[in-house]
Amino acid sequence: MNTYRDWSVEALHEHRVAILTELEHRKTVETAAAQAEQLAERYARAIGRTDGDEWVQPTGAHDSYPAGAAVTHDGRTWVSTTPANVWEPGVSGWREQAVTDPGTGEETVPEWRQPTGAHDTYQTGDRVTFGGDTWESVIDNNSWSPRDYPQGWRKI
């Protein structure tokens, strides 16, 4: 049986370089998403962007919105549901947020929208209006309307 003990020094070195290169590639793949999120957050702080600011179209990954960033767009409040978000709120990658009027204490709940992927499904506790009623998701990753899967929603 041929084992690494039978390899020449040159062959050992070639395999060592290949293994180290592969380990570095795997490390990059594992950490790239987190690094991109951290970069977007640092960039936002550096330019003075804060949650609730008016949405501005990103020009690239460097000024994209990280997951969880809140913006105002078309008079509504949106929260990014995906990392490195460059989409316009209302198109994809954003969830409209309920807003409570500080004067009256009344909550304005957004209309239900069909999620476009796993990044913008409804999570437990998310509230929507649908068919004239207010509903709260009772499951995570809820992509169904209250009509299509009533078990996933609780009428408020």
Secondary structure, 3 states (H helix, E strand, C coil): CCCHHHCCHHHHHHHHHHHHHHHHHHHHHHHHHHHHHHHHHHHHHHCCCCCCCECCCCCCHHHCECCCCEEEECCEEEEECCCCECCCCCCCCEEECCEECCCCCCEECCECCCCCCHHHCECCCCEEEECCEEEEECCCCECCCCCCCHHHEEEC
